[in-house]
Amino acid sequence: MIFNKEILATIIILFLANIVIWFQLNSQLKWDWFKDNYLLMSILGMPISYALLHSTKYGYMGFGELWPIRLLGFAVGLMTFPIITWIMLGEGITIKTGISIVLAGIIMLLQLI
């Protein structure tokens, strides 16, 4: 199994960035204040981009190639989005969504073997 501090940093950064991305894009559905402040929410794109640049840097250092980073990013997004959506908006996790989360976990594990 491939696992080192760079890959761990990549995964942590991806999880944190995806959480911030969820709030950046979807807060408008939960709180009225965000509906009228698109410019302010757009400014969050800068720290998000900065974090994702670092996740790519650390991931490339850890894996030595780019594909695993992209697939980890995809998997992390598929794992965080439904959970936060369920917690914040009360949208249930259907069988289809649950299977997608499990498949995302499998994709993540495949990148680490």
All heavy atoms as an XYZ file, in Angstrom:
910
protein
N       0.845     -1.180      0.000
C       0.000      0.000      0.000
C       0.890      1.242      0.000
O       1.825      1.320      0.786
C      -0.926     -0.017      1.203
C      -1.800      1.199      1.307
S      -2.943      1.131      2.695
C      -4.431      0.763      1.842
N       0.569      2.162     -0.875
C       1.300      3.424     -0.947
C       0.655      4.394      0.031
O      -0.520      4.722     -0.103
C       1.233      4.034     -2.359
C       1.862      3.117     -3.386
C       1.883      5.408     -2.377
C       1.695      3.597     -4.807
N       1.393      4.831      1.029
C       0.868      5.831      1.951
C       2.043      6.507      2.630
O       2.883      5.841      3.229
C      -0.060      5.191      2.983
C      -1.056      6.147      3.541
C      -2.145      6.530      2.790
C      -0.884      6.677      4.791
C      -3.074      7.427      3.300
C      -1.800      7.563      5.315
C      -2.908      7.932      4.568
N       2.102      7.804      2.513
C       3.150      8.579      3.162
C       2.568      9.922      3.583
O       1.382     10.192      3.358
C       4.361      8.731      2.222
C       3.986      9.317      0.879
O       3.201     10.255      0.800
N       4.526      8.752     -0.193
N       3.386     10.767      4.181
C       2.860     12.032      4.713
C       2.355     12.957      3.614
O       1.419     13.716      3.831
C       3.909     12.727      5.582
C       5.141     13.185      4.855
C       6.133     13.822      5.806
C       7.354     14.262      5.004
N       8.344     14.868      5.842
N       2.939     12.888      2.415
C       2.469     13.729      1.314
C       1.070     13.305      0.869
O       0.209     14.139      0.599
C       3.431     13.681      0.124
C       4.727     14.419      0.339
C       5.785     13.593      1.067
O       5.581     12.366      1.240
O       6.807     14.176      1.464
N       0.844     12.001      0.799
C      -0.474     11.509      0.398
C      -1.504     11.820      1.482
O      -2.630     12.221      1.184
C      -0.420     10.003      0.064
C       0.434      9.807     -1.201
C      -1.808      9.427     -0.112
C       0.727      8.365     -1.543
N      -1.130     11.674      2.731
C      -2.023     12.034      3.832
C      -2.378     13.521      3.760
O      -3.549     13.896      3.900
C      -1.390     11.694      5.179
C      -2.227     12.036      6.410
C      -3.542     11.260      6.401
C      -1.432     11.744      7.678
N      -1.384     14.367      3.521
C      -1.629     15.812      3.388
C      -2.573     16.083      2.224
O      -3.487     16.915      2.326
C      -0.314     16.560      3.203
N      -2.373     15.372      1.121
C      -3.236     15.535     -0.048
C      -4.682     15.225      0.298
O      -5.593     15.995     -0.021
C      -2.769     14.609     -1.197
O      -1.432     14.955     -1.538
C      -3.663     14.734     -2.409
N      -4.902     14.104      0.962
C      -6.263     13.686      1.311
C      -6.909     14.677      2.277
O      -8.067     15.069      2.099
C      -6.255     12.255      1.889
C      -5.840     11.260      0.796
C      -7.617     11.892      2.477
C      -5.547      9.861      1.301
N      -6.171     15.113      3.270
C      -6.706     16.074      4.248
C      -7.070     17.383      3.559
O      -8.157     17.942      3.775
C      -5.709     16.303      5.399
C      -5.618     15.041      6.262
C      -6.108     17.512      6.243
C      -4.487     15.051      7.273
N      -6.175     17.894      2.724
C      -6.446     19.148      2.010
C      -7.666     18.993      1.106
O      -8.521     19.885      1.042
C      -5.210     19.612      1.212
C      -4.095     20.022      2.163
C      -5.568     20.772      0.280
C      -2.737     20.233      1.482
N      -7.763     17.865      0.404
C      -8.912     17.639     -0.471
C     -10.214     17.616      0.318
O     -11.220     18.193     -0.102
C      -8.738     16.343     -1.263
C      -7.733     16.385     -2.408
C      -7.470     14.975     -2.939
C      -8.216     17.304     -3.523
N     -10.226     16.957      1.470
C     -11.435     16.930      2.293
C     -11.811     18.334      2.753
O     -12.959     18.758      2.629
C     -11.270     16.004      3.505
C     -11.731     14.611      3.261
C     -10.815     13.582      3.140
C     -13.085     14.297      3.146
C     -11.225     12.274      2.912
C     -13.512     12.995      2.919
C     -12.578     11.977      2.801
N     -10.838     19.083      3.271
C     -11.122     20.439      3.758
C     -11.579     21.346      2.628
O     -12.529     22.114      2.783
C      -9.893     21.006      4.469
C      -9.494     20.295      5.764
C      -8.185     20.859      6.310
C     -10.608     20.382      6.804
N     -10.911     21.267      1.484
C     -11.285     22.101      0.338
C     -12.699     21.771     -0.127
O     -13.484     22.681     -0.437
C     -10.280     21.924     -0.797
N     -13.053     20.497     -0.165
C     -14.394     20.121     -0.604
C     -15.468     20.581      0.366
O     -16.577     20.917     -0.048
C     -14.486     18.608     -0.842
C     -14.069     18.252     -2.243
O     -14.849     18.367     -3.168
N     -12.819     17.854     -2.405
N     -15.151     20.629      1.636
C     -16.105     21.158      2.619
C     -16.328     22.643      2.368
O     -17.469     23.116      2.321
C     -15.615     20.895      4.058
C     -15.686     19.394      4.357
C     -16.427     21.699      5.078
C     -14.953     18.965      5.620
N     -15.254     23.389      2.172
C     -15.375     24.827      1.906
C     -16.107     25.056      0.580
O     -16.951     25.948      0.476
C     -13.986     25.515      1.906
C     -14.102     26.974      1.517
C     -13.332     25.381      3.277
N     -15.810     24.251     -0.430
C     -16.494     24.367     -1.716
C     -17.998     24.142     -1.540
O     -18.820     24.866     -2.115
C     -15.906     23.368     -2.742
C     -14.506     23.799     -3.152
C     -16.817     23.245     -3.965
C     -13.713     22.733     -3.913
N     -18.374     23.153     -0.742
C     -19.804     22.916     -0.514
C     -20.464     24.175      0.020
O     -21.511     24.594     -0.470
C     -20.032     21.749      0.448
C     -21.479     21.345      0.468
C     -22.042     20.345     -0.249
C     -22.540     21.966      1.199
N     -23.396     20.297     -0.001
C     -23.734     21.286      0.882
C     -22.613     23.030      2.091
C     -24.970     21.629      1.419
C     -23.851     23.385      2.623
C     -25.008     22.690      2.298
N     -19.851     24.773      1.042
C     -20.447     25.970      1.630
C     -20.415     27.151      0.668
O     -21.355     27.943      0.616
C     -19.771     26.311      2.965
C     -20.245     25.429      4.076
C     -19.511     24.325      4.459
C     -21.446     25.678      4.717
C     -19.961     23.482      5.467
C     -21.918     24.847      5.725
C     -21.164     23.745      6.108
N     -19.357     27.279     -0.104
C     -19.278     28.363     -1.077
C     -20.425     28.279     -2.080
O     -21.061     29.277     -2.401
C     -17.942     28.322     -1.818
C     -17.818     29.406     -2.879
C     -16.728     29.119     -3.888
O     -16.442     27.968     -4.192
N     -16.116     30.162     -4.405
N     -20.684     27.102     -2.584
C     -21.672     26.943     -3.648
C     -23.105     26.773     -3.152
O     -24.047     27.172     -3.838
C     -21.302     25.745     -4.524
C     -19.953     25.835     -5.226
C     -19.680     24.559     -6.008
C     -19.895     27.053     -6.132
N     -23.281     26.200     -1.977
C     -24.625     25.802     -1.557
C     -25.193     26.560     -0.371
O     -26.351     26.340     -0.013
C     -24.639     24.294     -1.271
C     -24.231     23.519     -2.499
O     -24.815     23.674     -3.559
N     -23.198     22.703     -2.374
N     -24.420     27.440      0.235
C     -24.937     28.220      1.372
C     -26.149     29.049      0.979
O     -27.023     29.307      1.802
C     -23.853     29.133      1.940
O     -22.872     28.375      2.583
N     -26.213     29.452     -0.276
C     -27.341     30.242     -0.764
C     -28.674     29.489     -0.631
O     -29.734     30.101     -0.584
C     -27.113     30.630     -2.220
C     -27.029     29.434     -3.146
C     -26.754     29.803     -4.573
O     -27.281     30.792     -5.062
N     -25.919     29.012     -5.237
N     -28.614     28.175     -0.547
C     -29.828     27.374     -0.414
C     -30.288     27.251      1.031
O     -31.428     26.875      1.292
C     -29.601     25.977     -0.995
C     -29.095     25.934     -2.435
C     -28.749     24.512     -2.842
C     -30.105     26.563     -3.378
N     -29.410     27.574      1.967
C     -29.705     27.418      3.396
C     -29.934     28.764      4.085
O     -30.825     28.881      4.921
C     -28.550     26.665      4.067
C     -28.679     26.491      5.546
C     -29.109     25.116      5.908
C     -29.090     24.944      7.411
N     -30.252     24.265      7.885
N     -29.124     29.751      3.752
C     -29.188     31.042      4.428
C     -29.387     32.172      3.412
O     -28.661     32.281      2.425
C     -27.901     31.290      5.208
C     -27.652     30.252      6.266
C     -28.312     30.123      7.453
C     -26.690     29.200      6.225
N     -27.815     29.051      8.150
C     -26.807     28.463      7.423
C     -25.728     28.798      5.294
C     -26.026     27.368      7.714
C     -24.947     27.700      5.580
C     -25.100     27.001      6.778
N     -30.344     33.040      3.675
C     -30.676     34.134      2.750
C     -29.518     35.094      2.517
O     -29.360     35.635      1.428
C     -31.890     34.916      3.264
C     -33.176     34.127      3.119
O     -33.234     33.257      2.231
O     -34.115     34.379      3.897
N     -28.700     35.333      3.536
C     -27.598     36.283      3.406
C     -26.714     35.952      2.212
O     -26.248     36.842      1.505
C     -26.758     36.287      4.694
C     -25.654     37.282      4.663
C     -25.735     38.595      5.032
C     -24.299     37.060      4.233
N     -24.518     39.209      4.861
C     -23.612     38.279      4.364
C     -23.615     35.965      3.758
C     -22.279     38.429      4.044
C     -22.270     36.122      3.427
C     -21.625     37.334      3.572
N     -26.481     34.678      1.971
C     -25.579     34.260      0.905
C     -26.166     34.479     -0.483
O     -25.434     34.581     -1.459
C     -25.179     32.793      1.091
C     -24.341     32.578      2.318
C     -24.927     32.168      3.502
C     -22.979     32.815      2.290
C     -24.150     31.984      4.643
C     -22.198     32.627      3.422
C     -22.791     32.220      4.599
N     -27.502     34.567     -0.590
C     -28.146     34.796     -1.881
C     -27.774     36.153     -2.460
O     -27.762     36.338     -3.676
C     -29.668     34.720     -1.743
C     -30.184     33.343     -1.461
C     -31.684     33.366     -1.301
C     -32.190     32.013     -0.874
N     -33.626     32.010     -0.615
N     -27.513     37.113     -1.585
C     -27.233     38.476     -2.026
C     -25.750     38.819     -2.004
O     -25.392     39.988     -2.209
C     -27.984     39.470     -1.122
C     -29.486     39.255     -1.179
O     -29.988     38.942     -2.277
O     -30.145     39.382     -0.132
N     -24.880     37.870     -1.751
C     -23.451     38.153     -1.613
C     -22.595     37.236     -2.474
O     -21.633     36.640     -2.005
C     -23.047     38.048     -0.136
C     -23.647     39.175      0.671
O     -23.224     40.315      0.567
N     -24.666     38.867      1.454
N     -22.948     37.150     -3.748
C     -22.207     36.277     -4.668
C     -20.755     36.705     -4.811
O     -19.867     35.861     -4.894
C     -22.874     36.273     -6.037
C     -24.011     35.292     -6.171
C     -24.735     34.850     -5.070
C     -24.356     34.803     -7.406
C     -25.776     33.958     -5.208
C     -25.394     33.906     -7.557
C     -26.098     33.483     -6.451
O     -27.118     32.583     -6.593
N     -20.514     37.997     -4.847
C     -19.132     38.460     -5.006
C     -18.278     38.020     -3.822
O     -17.175     37.498     -4.009
C     -19.077     39.977     -5.169
C     -17.692     40.573     -5.377
C     -17.039     40.007     -6.638
C     -17.758     42.085     -5.471
N     -18.792     38.197     -2.635
C     -18.051     37.783     -1.443
C     -17.812     36.277     -1.449
O     -16.711     35.809     -1.137
C     -18.812     38.192     -0.179
C     -18.100     37.990      1.140
C     -16.783     38.760      1.167
C     -18.974     38.425      2.284
N     -18.807     35.516     -1.845
C     -18.644     34.065     -1.895
C     -17.651     33.668     -2.988
O     -16.931     32.686     -2.846
C     -19.994     33.378     -2.119
C     -20.970     33.577     -0.964
S     -20.282     33.179      0.659
C     -20.071     31.436      0.501
N     -17.614     34.425     -4.063
C     -16.661     34.141     -5.142
C     -15.222     34.331     -4.687
O     -14.321     33.640     -5.163
C     -16.931     35.043     -6.345
O     -18.207     34.786     -6.869
N     -15.012     35.241     -3.761
C     -13.660     35.490     -3.249
C     -13.104     34.248     -2.546
O     -11.897     34.035     -2.509
C     -13.649     36.737     -2.336
C     -13.951     37.983     -3.190
C     -12.333     36.888     -1.596
C     -14.193     39.248     -2.394
N     -14.002     33.378     -2.050
C     -13.551     32.121     -1.440
C     -12.817     31.232     -2.444
O     -12.093     30.328     -2.062
C     -14.735     31.342     -0.879
C     -15.216     31.707      0.510
C     -16.448     30.899      0.873
C     -14.120     31.485      1.539
N     -13.014     31.514     -3.730
C     -12.334     30.735     -4.760
C     -10.821     30.834     -4.672
O     -10.109     29.890     -5.032
N     -10.309     31.955     -4.171
C      -8.854     32.111     -4.071
C      -8.235     31.159     -3.050
O      -7.314     30.425     -3.398
C      -8.501     33.569     -3.795
C      -8.791     34.458     -4.999
S      -8.462     36.195     -4.704
C      -6.704     36.159     -4.523
N      -8.714     31.123     -1.806
C      -8.117     30.154     -0.870
C      -8.400     28.706     -1.265
O      -7.572     27.822     -1.018
C      -8.731     30.502      0.486
C      -9.854     31.413      0.224
C      -9.649     32.018     -1.125
N      -9.542     28.458     -1.902
C      -9.830     27.103     -2.364
C      -8.807     26.693     -3.416
O      -8.234     25.597     -3.355
C     -11.267     27.005     -2.923
C     -12.289     27.150     -1.796
C     -11.466     25.697     -3.678
C     -13.720     27.363     -2.271
N      -8.556     27.571     -4.377
C      -7.571     27.277     -5.423
C      -6.189     27.070     -4.825
O      -5.448     26.178     -5.236
C      -7.520     28.405     -6.454
O      -8.730     28.483     -7.152
N      -5.839     27.893     -3.852
C      -4.540     27.774     -3.187
C      -4.407     26.403     -2.528
O      -3.384     25.724     -2.659
C      -4.396     28.906     -2.161
C      -3.037     28.988     -1.527
C      -1.969     29.566     -2.205
C      -2.822     28.505     -0.237
C      -0.713     29.652     -1.616
C      -1.578     28.581      0.359
C      -0.528     29.160     -0.337
O       0.710     29.233      0.246
N      -5.469     25.974     -1.843
C      -5.457     24.656     -1.184
C      -5.339     23.540     -2.219
O      -4.559     22.591     -2.037
C      -6.721     24.476     -0.343
N      -6.091     23.633     -3.310
C      -6.049     22.586     -4.328
C      -4.703     22.538     -5.040
O      -4.236     21.452     -5.411
C      -7.196     22.769     -5.320
C      -8.598     22.550     -4.728
C      -9.674     22.892     -5.745
C      -8.761     21.139     -4.207
N      -4.063     23.693     -5.212
C      -2.707     23.697     -5.779
C      -1.752     22.923     -4.876
O      -0.920     22.146     -5.347
C      -2.212     25.132     -5.973
C      -2.817     25.887     -7.147
C      -2.517     27.379     -7.030
C      -2.291     25.347     -8.454
N      -1.886     23.126     -3.571
C      -1.023     22.407     -2.630
C      -1.352     20.918     -2.601
O      -0.444     20.085     -2.475
C      -1.106     23.011     -1.233
C      -0.253     24.217     -1.079
N       1.111     24.154     -0.926
C      -0.551     25.535     -1.101
C       1.608     25.372     -0.841
N       0.612     26.222     -0.953
N      -2.634     20.572     -2.726
C      -2.963     19.143     -2.740
C      -2.353     18.471     -3.966
O      -1.869     17.347     -3.880
C      -4.480     18.923     -2.703
O      -5.089     19.230     -3.934
N      -2.324     19.172     -5.091
C      -1.694     18.627     -6.296
C      -0.189     18.483     -6.094
O       0.403     17.447     -6.439
C      -1.980     19.519     -7.521
O      -3.397     19.575     -7.713
C      -1.317     18.972     -8.768
N       0.422     19.495     -5.495
C       1.867     19.444     -5.252
C       2.235     18.264     -4.351
O       3.102     17.456     -4.683
C       2.347     20.757     -4.624
C       3.835     20.756     -4.271
C       4.281     22.092     -3.702
C       4.127     22.097     -2.213
N       4.718     23.275     -1.559
N       1.539     18.151     -3.220
C       1.849     17.073     -2.286
C       1.491     15.710     -2.869
O       2.214     14.731     -2.670
C       1.136     17.278     -0.951
C       1.628     18.474     -0.187
C       0.737     19.397      0.351
C       2.989     18.698     -0.013
C       1.184     20.505      1.050
C       3.443     19.803      0.684
C       2.539     20.710      1.214
O       2.986     21.796      1.897
N       0.375     15.653     -3.580
C      -0.012     14.392     -4.196
C       1.002     13.929     -5.224
O       1.335     12.741     -5.285
N       1.519     14.852     -6.001
C       2.512     14.473     -7.006
C       3.815     14.029     -6.343
O       4.465     13.095     -6.804
C       2.770     15.629     -7.978
C       3.443     15.173     -9.242
C       2.713     14.555    -10.250
C       4.808     15.324     -9.425
C       3.320     14.111    -11.411
C       5.431     14.882    -10.574
C       4.678     14.273    -11.566
O       5.288     13.829    -12.712
N       4.161     14.688     -5.238
C       5.345     14.265     -4.491
C       5.142     12.851     -3.930
O       6.071     12.044     -3.921
C       5.629     15.242     -3.339
C       6.158     16.583     -3.792
S       6.157     17.874     -2.496
C       7.009     17.089     -1.157
N       3.930     12.557     -3.465
C       3.653     11.263     -2.851
C       3.474     10.126     -3.837
O       3.943      9.017     -3.606
N       2.796     10.414     -4.956
C       2.507      9.364     -5.935
C       3.501      9.325     -7.087
O       3.709      8.282     -7.694
C       1.107      9.547     -6.535
C      -0.020      9.214     -5.609
C      -0.853     10.210     -5.131
C      -0.277      7.902     -5.234
C      -1.917      9.916     -4.297
C      -1.340      7.596     -4.402
C      -2.161      8.613     -3.928
N       4.045     10.492     -7.436
C       4.936     10.558     -8.588
C       4.202     10.605     -9.912
O       4.814     10.515    -10.979
N       2.890     10.734     -9.872
C       2.087     10.870    -11.079
C       0.793     11.610    -10.749
O       0.419     11.731     -9.583
C       1.804      9.520    -11.733
C       1.171      8.509    -10.816
C       1.049      7.128    -11.469
O       1.326      7.001    -12.672
O       0.669      6.200    -10.765
N       0.111     12.077    -11.793
C      -1.036     12.956    -11.605
C      -2.378     12.233    -11.472
O      -3.254     12.678    -10.742
C      -1.096     13.949    -12.778
C      -1.908     15.211    -12.603
C      -1.487     15.984    -11.365
C      -1.784     16.082    -13.833
N      -2.559     11.112    -12.172
C      -3.848     10.434    -12.173
C      -4.379     10.098    -10.777
O      -5.569     10.300    -10.507
C      -3.795      9.169    -13.040
C      -4.149      9.464    -14.461
C      -3.303      9.423    -15.530
C      -5.415      9.861    -14.971
N      -3.972      9.766    -16.668
C      -5.284     10.044    -16.354
C      -6.668     10.087    -14.405
C      -6.331     10.423    -17.177
C      -7.716     10.471    -15.219
C      -7.539     10.631    -16.583
N      -3.580      9.558     -9.879
C      -4.136      9.224     -8.555
C      -4.692     10.444     -7.823
O      -5.684     10.329     -7.099
C      -2.944      8.637     -7.796
C      -2.012      8.166     -8.849
C      -2.195      9.104    -10.009
N      -4.082     11.604     -8.040
C      -4.554     12.815     -7.364
C      -5.943     13.184     -7.881
O      -6.838     13.527     -7.112
C      -3.574     13.986     -7.587
C      -2.171     13.591     -7.168
C      -4.043     15.230     -6.834
C      -1.100     14.460     -7.775
N      -6.113     13.113     -9.186
C      -7.408     13.443     -9.792
C      -8.490     12.487     -9.302
O      -9.602     12.895     -8.970
C      -7.290     13.391    -11.319
C      -8.588     13.635    -12.042
C      -9.091     15.056    -11.760
N     -10.400     15.240    -12.323
C     -11.510     15.438    -11.593
N     -11.445     15.503    -10.282
N     -12.665     15.606    -12.176
N      -8.167     11.218     -9.260
C      -9.151     10.233     -8.815
C      -9.450     10.372     -7.321
O     -10.597     10.200     -6.892
C      -8.673      8.824     -9.167
C      -8.638      8.558    -10.681
C      -7.927      7.260    -10.981
C     -10.035      8.560    -11.271
N      -8.439     10.708     -6.532
C      -8.682     10.974     -5.104
C      -9.590     12.189     -4.939
O     -10.507     12.182     -4.114
C      -7.369     11.223     -4.360
C      -6.601     10.014     -3.875
C      -5.308     10.460     -3.180
C      -7.414      9.159     -2.950
N      -9.335     13.235     -5.712
C     -10.171     14.437     -5.650
C     -11.619     14.130     -5.985
O     -12.554     14.598     -5.321
N     -11.818     13.324     -7.027
C     -13.159     12.907     -7.429
C     -13.823     12.111     -6.299
O     -14.973     12.376     -5.925
C     -13.048     12.065     -8.702
C     -14.326     11.427     -9.141
C     -15.340     12.181     -9.703
C     -14.510     10.060     -8.990
C     -16.523     11.588    -10.117
C     -15.688      9.458     -9.395
C     -16.692     10.224     -9.962
N     -13.102     11.160     -5.740
C     -13.644     10.312     -4.672
C     -13.968     11.121     -3.422
O     -15.031     10.941     -2.815
C     -12.664      9.186     -4.352
N     -13.078     12.010     -3.043
C     -13.316     12.834     -1.848
C     -14.553     13.704     -2.043
O     -15.382     13.838     -1.144
C     -12.069     13.684     -1.512
C     -12.391     14.749     -0.491
C     -10.952     12.797     -1.007
N     -14.695     14.276     -3.232
C     -15.878     15.082     -3.522
C     -17.158     14.270     -3.428
O     -18.176     14.731     -2.885
N     -17.117     13.047     -3.946
C     -18.298     12.182     -3.897
C     -18.599     11.692     -2.489
O     -19.722     11.292     -2.196
C     -18.104     10.965     -4.810
C     -18.419     11.191     -6.272
C     -18.109      9.940     -7.086
C     -19.862     11.587     -6.471
N     -17.604     11.711     -1.622
C     -17.830     11.277     -0.242
C     -18.309     12.435      0.641
O     -19.164     12.243      1.508
C     -16.559     10.662      0.331
C     -16.185      9.352     -0.346
S     -14.563      8.756      0.084
C     -14.859      8.130      1.714
N     -17.764     13.628      0.438
C     -18.121     14.746      1.306
C     -19.460     15.376      0.946
O     -20.247     15.712      1.831
C     -17.029     15.838      1.294
O     -16.787     16.255     -0.042
C     -15.765     15.358      1.933
N     -19.733     15.540     -0.362
C     -20.945     16.247     -0.790
C     -22.221     15.654     -0.208
O     -23.019     16.384      0.389
C     -21.007     16.315     -2.320
C     -22.187     17.090     -2.813
C     -22.115     18.462     -2.972
C     -23.385     16.448     -3.092
C     -23.215     19.183     -3.409
C     -24.491     17.154     -3.532
C     -24.407     18.526     -3.685
N     -22.487     14.355     -0.376
C     -23.763     13.838      0.141
C     -23.876     13.919      1.659
O     -24.966     14.155      2.193
C     -23.801     12.384     -0.325
C     -22.518     12.095     -0.990
C     -21.731     13.343     -1.088
N     -22.772     13.754      2.351
C     -22.825     13.794      3.818
C     -23.139     15.207      4.297
O     -24.009     15.406      5.155
C     -21.510     13.250      4.419
C     -21.397     11.753      4.097
C     -21.449     13.503      5.922
C     -20.043     11.148      4.353
N     -22.467     16.207      3.736
C     -22.737     17.591      4.140
C     -24.145     18.002      3.718
O     -24.844     18.699      4.455
C     -21.679     18.558      3.570
C     -20.303     18.204      4.117
C     -22.025     20.003      3.926
C     -19.174     18.971      3.481
N     -24.574     17.571      2.527
C     -25.915     17.893      2.055
C     -26.970     17.287      2.982
O     -27.970     17.921      3.301
C     -26.105     17.392      0.609
O     -25.117     18.004     -0.215
C     -27.480     17.747      0.075
N     -26.722     16.081      3.451
C     -27.632     15.441      4.388
C     -27.672     16.204      5.714
O     -28.737     16.488      6.256
C     -27.203     13.995      4.602
C     -27.921     13.275      5.702
C     -29.270     13.058      5.810
C     -27.332     12.705      6.862
N     -29.549     12.370      6.963
C     -28.373     12.143      7.624
C     -26.027     12.599      7.327
C     -28.149     11.488      8.824
C     -25.801     11.946      8.517
C     -26.853     11.401      9.252
N     -26.494     16.572      6.233
C     -26.420     17.276      7.516
C     -27.024     18.676      7.421
O     -27.806     19.083      8.273
C     -24.952     17.364      8.006
C     -24.442     15.974      8.389
C     -24.818     18.330      9.178
C     -22.932     15.903      8.613
N     -26.668     19.417      6.372
C     -27.059     20.829      6.287
C     -28.448     21.050      5.683
O     -29.147     21.984      6.079
C     -26.028     21.613      5.479
C     -24.641     21.632      6.094
S     -24.591     22.204      7.815
C     -25.168     23.875      7.644
N     -28.835     20.228      4.716
C     -30.110     20.453      4.028
C     -31.139     19.359      4.290
O     -32.274     19.454      3.836
C     -29.874     20.583      2.511
C     -29.007     21.759      2.072
C     -28.837     21.741      0.560
C     -29.603     23.084      2.532
N     -30.720     18.318      4.997
C     -31.652     17.254      5.332
C     -32.022     16.350      4.164
O     -32.978     15.591      4.260
N     -31.290     16.444      3.063
C     -31.559     15.559      1.929
C     -31.034     14.171      2.265
O     -29.863     13.997      2.564
C     -30.885     16.083      0.660
C     -31.494     17.361      0.144
C     -30.897     17.794     -1.180
O     -30.335     16.959     -1.915
O     -30.993     19.002     -1.473
N     -31.900     13.212      2.208
C     -31.527     11.856      2.578
C     -30.530     11.237      1.616
O     -30.396     11.664      0.471
N     -29.849     10.245      2.112
C     -28.913      9.484      1.284
C     -29.670      8.262      0.774
O     -29.980      7.350      1.539
C     -27.646      9.111      2.076
C     -26.902     10.383      2.465
C     -26.754      8.176      1.267
C     -25.666     10.179      3.301
N     -29.988      8.287     -0.513
C     -30.744      7.199     -1.133
C     -29.821      6.006     -1.380
O     -28.603      6.106     -1.211
C     -31.333      7.665     -2.475
O     -30.240      7.974     -3.362
C     -32.220      8.886     -2.303
N     -30.406      4.916     -1.810
C     -29.614      3.726     -2.156
C     -28.597      4.095     -3.237
O     -27.427      3.723     -3.143
C     -30.539      2.587     -2.671
C     -31.521      2.158     -1.597
C     -29.722      1.429     -3.202
C     -30.935      1.270     -0.531
N     -29.053      4.828     -4.234
C     -28.170      5.224     -5.336
C     -27.002      6.076     -4.828
O     -25.857      5.853     -5.193
C     -28.990      5.988     -6.385
C     -28.261      6.331     -7.635
C     -29.171      6.842     -8.753
C     -30.097      7.940     -8.337
N     -30.831      8.541     -9.468
N     -27.301      7.029     -3.953
C     -26.248      7.874     -3.389
C     -25.334      7.059     -2.488
O     -24.117      7.225     -2.514
C     -26.858      9.055     -2.607
O     -27.728      9.776     -3.484
C     -25.798      9.980     -2.074
N     -25.911      6.178     -1.679
C     -25.100      5.329     -0.800
C     -24.141      4.454     -1.587
O     -22.968      4.313     -1.220
N     -24.625      3.869     -2.681
C     -23.752      3.056     -3.529
C     -22.644      3.914     -4.126
O     -21.485      3.494     -4.190
C     -24.576      2.343     -4.631
C     -25.468      1.271     -4.001
C     -23.662      1.736     -5.696
C     -26.500      0.682     -4.944
N     -22.979      5.138     -4.524
C     -21.965      6.050     -5.079
C     -20.890      6.385     -4.044
O     -19.711      6.465     -4.371
C     -22.626      7.334     -5.583
O     -23.506      7.053     -6.639
N     -21.310      6.573     -2.795
C     -20.341      6.856     -1.726
C     -19.423      5.652     -1.531
O     -18.201      5.800     -1.398
C     -21.060      7.220     -0.409
C     -21.793      8.555     -0.555
C     -20.063      7.296      0.748
C     -22.731      8.878      0.605
N     -19.998      4.461     -1.520
C     -19.182      3.241     -1.370
C     -18.211      3.115     -2.545
O     -17.020      2.814     -2.358
C     -20.077      1.988     -1.249
C     -19.261      0.711     -1.361
C     -20.854      2.022      0.058
N     -18.693      3.348     -3.760
C     -17.813      3.281     -4.932
C     -16.701      4.328     -4.854
O     -15.558      4.050     -5.235
C     -18.623      3.444     -6.221
C     -19.551      2.276     -6.570
C     -20.431      2.629     -7.759
C     -18.746      1.014     -6.844
N     -17.022      5.514     -4.337
C     -15.994      6.537     -4.160
C     -14.935      6.056     -3.178
O     -13.726      6.276     -3.380
C     -16.621      7.846     -3.678
N     -15.361      5.403     -2.113
C     -14.403      4.824     -1.167
C     -13.513      3.785     -1.814
O     -12.312      3.721     -1.565
N     -14.116      2.972     -2.680
C     -13.330      1.960     -3.400
C     -12.320      2.635     -4.323
O     -11.156      2.211     -4.402
C     -14.256      1.000     -4.171
C     -15.067      0.142     -3.176
C     -13.472      0.119     -5.143
C     -16.200     -0.646     -3.797
N     -12.752      3.677     -5.026
C     -11.821      4.419     -5.907
C     -10.647      4.948     -5.080
O      -9.493      4.856     -5.483
C     -12.549      5.576     -6.625
C     -13.494      5.023     -7.680
C     -11.547      6.554     -7.265
C     -14.433      6.060     -8.287
N     -10.958      5.490     -3.896
C      -9.899      6.036     -3.045
C      -8.937      4.917     -2.616
O      -7.715      5.083     -2.681
C     -10.506      6.724     -1.826
C      -9.456      7.334     -0.918
S     -10.209      8.232      0.439
C     -10.543      9.776     -0.366
N      -9.488      3.801     -2.183
C      -8.633      2.686     -1.754
C      -7.777      2.146     -2.899
O      -6.618      1.792     -2.689
C      -9.491      1.572     -1.156
C     -10.110      1.865      0.193
C     -11.062      0.745      0.609
C      -9.051      2.099      1.248
N      -8.345      2.093     -4.096
C      -7.580      1.604     -5.245
C      -6.353      2.472     -5.528
O      -5.326      1.975     -5.978
C      -8.471      1.548     -6.498
C      -9.466      0.400     -6.566
C     -10.388      0.566     -7.766
C      -8.740     -0.928     -6.632
N      -6.475      3.757     -5.263
C      -5.340      4.649     -5.505
C      -4.230      4.455     -4.475
O      -3.090      4.832     -4.702
C      -5.788      6.107     -5.522
C      -6.776      6.428     -6.622
C      -6.363      5.880     -7.959
O      -5.266      6.150     -8.448
N      -7.210      5.080     -8.571
N      -4.591      3.871     -3.344
C      -3.612      3.714     -2.264
C      -2.960      2.336     -2.236
O      -2.095      2.088     -1.412
C      -4.289      4.002     -0.914
C      -4.873      5.419     -0.779
C      -5.634      5.537      0.520
C      -3.800      6.476     -0.889
N      -3.386      1.423     -3.120
C      -2.725      0.118     -3.170
C      -1.678      0.052     -4.252
O      -1.612      0.778     -5.136
C      -3.698     -1.067     -3.381
C      -5.012     -0.751     -3.968
C      -3.772     -1.889     -2.213
C      -5.926     -1.953     -4.082
